[in-house]
């Protein structure tokens, strides 16, 4: 995937926007726009959305430290990207909003379960301990999933804005 200088700049800025949005929402645990952005960026940029996602992941490590909590970030956001990549490109317009919102929500509901394998490996947890860890986090995953669903309302407007900006850049 060869990138133009413009794409490098745009993807870097979008990764920074993701990071800034997370910082702005720190007051509300597990409520953020990350899933919303990942779905929108994946719909618009497809494979190249990985550049944006990993810019965000790298910024997290640089600002908060490359500690054990960071390791699942290397794959956890890619799971959402992969789920969106599996959706049909030409989905009927009427169902797009609900499908995108549901995919975004599912990632939130499953976040702790997706995070668990890294926790288990890093901290030597057996299956029983891992399941207990997942269960203990379910209230936070519920908040995450519900908030991702409602934040998902913004996915189509973000997609529209990105496509409009892309069209305007191509003209210049």
C-alpha positions as CSV (number, residue, x, y, z in Angstrom):
1,X,0.0,0.0,0.0
2,X,1.9,3.0,-1.3
3,X,1.0,6.3,0.4
4,X,1.1,9.8,-1.0
5,X,2.5,12.6,1.1
6,X,-1.0,13.9,1.4
7,X,-2.3,10.6,2.7
8,X,0.5,10.4,5.3
9,X,-0.4,13.9,6.5
10,X,-4.2,13.1,6.6
11,X,-3.8,9.7,8.3
12,X,-1.4,11.2,10.9
13,X,-3.9,14.0,11.6
14,X,-6.8,11.5,11.8
15,X,-4.8,9.3,14.3
16,X,-4.1,12.5,16.3
17,X,-7.9,13.4,16.2
18,X,-8.7,9.9,17.6
19,X,-6.1,10.4,20.4
20,X,-7.4,13.9,21.2
21,X,-11.0,12.7,21.2
22,X,-10.0,10.0,23.7
23,X,-8.3,12.6,25.9
24,X,-11.4,14.8,25.8
25,X,-13.6,11.9,27.0
26,X,-11.4,10.7,29.8
27,X,-13.9,12.1,32.3
28,X,-16.4,9.4,31.2
29,X,-14.8,5.9,31.4
30,X,-15.5,3.6,28.4
31,X,-17.4,6.4,26.6
32,X,-15.5,7.6,23.6
33,X,-15.6,8.0,19.8
34,X,-12.8,5.5,18.9
35,X,-15.1,2.8,17.5
36,X,-17.1,5.4,15.6
37,X,-13.9,6.8,14.0
38,X,-12.6,3.3,13.2
39,X,-15.8,2.2,11.5
40,X,-16.0,5.5,9.5
41,X,-12.3,5.5,8.5
42,X,-12.5,1.8,7.5
43,X,-15.6,2.4,5.3
44,X,-13.8,5.3,3.6
45,X,-10.1,4.3,3.5
46,X,-10.5,0.5,3.7
47,X,-7.0,-1.1,4.2
48,X,-5.4,2.2,4.6
49,X,-7.4,2.9,7.7
50,X,-4.9,0.7,9.5
51,X,-2.4,3.6,9.3
52,X,-4.8,5.8,11.2
53,X,-5.5,3.1,13.8
54,X,-1.8,2.4,14.4
55,X,-1.0,6.1,14.6
56,X,-3.5,6.3,17.4
57,X,-2.0,3.1,19.1
58,X,1.5,4.6,18.8
59,X,0.4,7.9,20.3
60,X,-1.1,6.0,23.3
61,X,2.2,4.3,23.9
62,X,4.2,7.4,23.5
63,X,2.1,9.5,25.9
64,X,1.1,6.8,28.4
65,X,4.0,4.4,28.2
66,X,4.5,1.1,26.4
67,X,3.3,-1.0,29.4
68,X,1.3,-4.2,29.6
69,X,-2.0,-2.5,29.2
70,X,-0.9,-1.2,25.7
71,X,-0.1,-4.6,24.2
72,X,-3.7,-5.6,23.5
73,X,-4.1,-2.3,21.6
74,X,-1.8,-3.9,19.0
75,X,-4.7,-6.1,18.0
76,X,-8.0,-5.0,19.7
77,X,-8.8,-2.1,17.4
78,X,-7.9,-4.2,14.3
79,X,-10.7,-6.6,15.3
80,X,-13.2,-3.8,14.7
81,X,-11.4,-2.8,11.5
82,X,-11.6,-6.5,10.3
83,X,-15.3,-6.7,11.2
84,X,-16.1,-3.6,9.1
85,X,-13.9,-4.9,6.2
86,X,-16.1,-8.0,6.1
87,X,-19.3,-5.9,5.6
88,X,-20.5,-5.5,2.0
89,X,-19.1,-2.4,0.4
90,X,-22.4,-1.7,-1.3
91,X,-24.8,-2.1,1.6
92,X,-28.3,-0.7,1.1
93,X,-28.4,2.9,2.4
94,X,-31.4,2.2,4.7
95,X,-29.6,-0.4,6.8
96,X,-26.1,1.2,6.9
97,X,-26.7,3.3,10.0
98,X,-28.0,0.4,12.1
99,X,-25.4,-2.1,10.8
100,X,-22.5,0.3,11.6
101,X,-23.9,1.1,15.0
102,X,-24.4,-2.5,15.9
103,X,-20.9,-3.5,14.8
104,X,-19.5,-0.6,16.8
105,X,-21.6,-1.7,19.8
106,X,-20.6,-5.3,19.6
107,X,-16.9,-4.3,19.7
108,X,-17.6,-2.4,22.9
109,X,-19.5,-5.3,24.5
110,X,-16.7,-7.7,23.6
111,X,-13.8,-5.3,24.5
112,X,-13.0,-7.1,27.8
113,X,-13.2,-10.5,26.2
114,X,-11.0,-9.4,23.4
115,X,-8.5,-7.9,25.9
116,X,-8.5,-11.1,28.0
117,X,-6.1,-13.3,26.0
118,X,-3.3,-10.7,26.4
119,X,-4.1,-10.3,30.1
120,X,-4.0,-14.1,30.5
121,X,-0.6,-14.5,28.7
122,X,1.0,-11.4,30.3
123,X,-0.1,-12.3,33.9
124,X,-0.1,-16.1,33.8
125,X,-3.8,-16.4,34.3
126,X,-5.5,-19.8,33.8
127,X,-8.9,-20.2,32.2
128,X,-10.8,-19.8,35.4
129,X,-9.0,-16.6,36.3
130,X,-9.4,-15.2,32.8
131,X,-13.2,-15.9,32.9
132,X,-13.4,-14.2,36.3
133,X,-11.5,-11.2,34.9
134,X,-14.0,-11.0,32.0
135,X,-17.0,-11.3,34.3
136,X,-15.6,-8.6,36.6
137,X,-15.4,-6.2,33.6
138,X,-18.8,-6.9,32.2
139,X,-20.4,-3.7,33.7
140,X,-17.7,-1.6,32.0
141,X,-18.2,-3.6,28.8
142,X,-21.9,-2.8,28.9
143,X,-21.2,0.9,29.3
144,X,-18.7,0.6,26.4
145,X,-21.2,-1.3,24.1
146,X,-24.1,1.0,24.8
147,X,-22.1,4.2,24.4
148,X,-20.5,2.8,21.2
149,X,-24.0,2.2,19.8
150,X,-25.2,5.7,20.5
151,X,-21.9,7.3,19.4
152,X,-22.3,5.3,16.2
153,X,-25.0,7.8,15.2
154,X,-22.1,9.9,14.0
155,X,-20.6,7.3,11.7
156,X,-22.5,8.3,8.5
157,X,-21.9,12.0,9.0
158,X,-18.2,11.4,9.5
159,X,-18.1,9.2,6.4
160,X,-19.9,11.9,4.4
161,X,-17.4,14.6,5.6
162,X,-14.4,12.4,4.8
163,X,-15.7,11.7,1.3
164,X,-16.4,15.3,0.7
165,X,-13.0,16.3,1.9
166,X,-11.4,13.6,-0.3
167,X,-13.4,14.8,-3.3
168,X,-12.3,18.4,-2.7
169,X,-8.6,17.4,-2.3
170,X,-8.7,15.5,-5.6
171,X,-10.0,18.7,-7.3
172,X,-7.1,20.8,-6.0
